[in-house]
Amino acid sequence: MSFNIALSGVSAAQKDLDVTANNIANVNTVGFKESRAEFGDVYASSLLAGSKTKVGDGVLTQEVAQQFSQGSLQFTNTALDLAITGNGFFATVPEITSRDFSFTRAGQFKLDSDNFVVNSNGDNLLGFPVNSDGSSSSVALSTTVPVRVPDSSGSPQQTSEVDIRMNLPAADSGLDPAQFDPDDPLSYNAATSVTVYDSLGDSHVMTYYFIKDNTTGVDNEWYVATSVDDQLVDLVNSDGSNSNTATAVHSVGTSTGNGVTAAKMQFSAGGDFIGIQSPDGISTTDYKIRTESLGASILSNGSDDTQQIAVDFNLNPASATTSEPTQFASSFEVTSLEQDGLPVGRLTGIDIGPDGLVRATFSNGTSEPIVRVALVRFSNEQGLTQESSTQWKESILSGEALAGEATTGTFGEINSSALEQANVNLTTELIDMIIAQRNFQANSRALEVNNQLNQTILNIR
C-alpha cells in the first residue's frame, strides 16, 4: 500500500511541476491566465473499517484551476491592439457566417485581406451593430456581427451656405456698377474667393466681387456680385425667389451680354453694417442672399444642378463687439469665410473608445461609428473549457454567455493600443517549482525506502 501512496505523491508532484512549467513557458503569452494545481487526499473506508487506525491512500489531483486575475497592460502603437480592464472576454468566430463562438482576453487583432478584424488564428472579432449616433441597436450575442473596417470613402456634402465677414475700405472711390466686369480689376473695389462643393464632392471656386456705388449720391452702399468657376451667377432673395425689379449690374464679357443681379450692402456713417437688400430692393430679415440654381453649365459633372448657395453676412445686433461686415477706414480684409460643404474623404484612421465604439475618421474631417466591440461574461469563469491560443469555450459549468457593452454593468472597459500581459508572477512560479521539486524528491525517497524494506523482508531466512 505504501508503494501506491508514495507513487500518488510522485504523480501529484509531477503534475504540480507540469502546471508550474506551463505557467513559466507562457509568461510572455498575451492574454494567458495562469493555472493552479489543486489536490485532495484519498481516504477510502468501509462499514467495518476502524476509522481511528485508518491510514490515507495518497493524494489525488482534483483540478487544474485557471486564475482569471487581471494581467498588467502593455501599451503599443497599434489601434487594433485591445486590452480589457475588468471583467469580460472578446467574442470570436472562425468564419464570418459561423456561430461557433470562442472567447479570449488576447487582443492582438489585425486586418485580413477583406478588412475584417481578426486575431492571430484568423478568427473574426465580433461587435454589436450601431446606429448613426453610435448607440447599439442590440446587445445580444446572437446579433453580433464580424467587425469590419470600411474600405469606402467618406460621403461628400454639397455646400448650402457660406458665412462671410469682412471690412470694406471706406476711403475707396465709388464706381459705376453698370461697368462691372469680373475680368477688369478696375471695375470693382475688392474680391475674395472660397472653395465650395457640389453633391458629388467636386470642388468649385466661388468668388465675391464688391463694388462701391457712386451713381445714387448715397454714400456707404456697396453691391456684391458672385461667380462660380468664373461664370457670373444671379443673386436672388433668401427664399430663392426674384422679381422683375431686381437690381442688375452689367456683365461685360458674358456670352449673353445680359446684366447679372446683385445685392446691395448698406452701412452707417460710422461704418457699421445696417443690412442688405435682396436683388428686388427689399431688405432681408435674415441678412442672407442666395444664388440662383447653379445649372448644368457650371455643374456639368452630373451633380445636382439645382444647387443654390446662401450667403450669410452674420449680422448680430445683440453682439457686444462688431463682428459683422464693416466699412472702416482701413484696407479690405476678410475676417471670416466658411462654408458647410465637404469633399469626398478617404479613410485616415480608426479610433476605439473605452466603451468599445469603433469610429472611422476620414480626410474630409468627418467621422462615423462603425460597430461596438462586444464583451461577454460568465457566471463561473473557471468553468470555461480551455482551448489553445488562449481561447475558451462555454460549458455547463461556466454558465451561459452573457453579452454586453464595455463600461456598463459589471463589464470592464476596453483599452485601445494596449495588450493584457499574462498574469503569471515569475518569482512565485520559480518558488513553486522548487517546492514541487522537493515534494517529488521526498516521494521518490519514500518509494526507495519502501523498496529497501521489501528487500529486507525478502532476504529473511
Secondary structure, DSSP 8 states (H G I E B T S, - for coil): -HHHHHHHHHHHHHHHHHHHHHHHHTTT-TT---EEEEEEE-----TTS-TTT-----EEEEEEEE------EEE-S-TTBEEEESB-EEEEESSTT----EEES--B-EE-TTSBEE-TT--EEEEEEB-TTS-BS---GGG-EE-B---S-B--B---EEEEEEE--TTS--B-GGG--TT-GGGSSEEEEEEEE-TTS-EEEEEEEEEEB-SSS-SSEEEEEEEETTEEE-EE-TTS---TT--EE--TTSSS---EE-EEEEE-TTSBEEEEE-TTS-B-SSSEEEE----TTT-TTSS-TT---EEE----TT-SS--S-B--SS--EEEEEEE--B--B-EEEEEE-TT-EEEEEETTS-EEEEEEE-EEE-S-GGGSEEETTTEEE--TTT---EEE-TTSTTB-EEEETEEE-----HHHHHHHHHHHHHHHHHHHHHHHHHHHHHHHHHT--
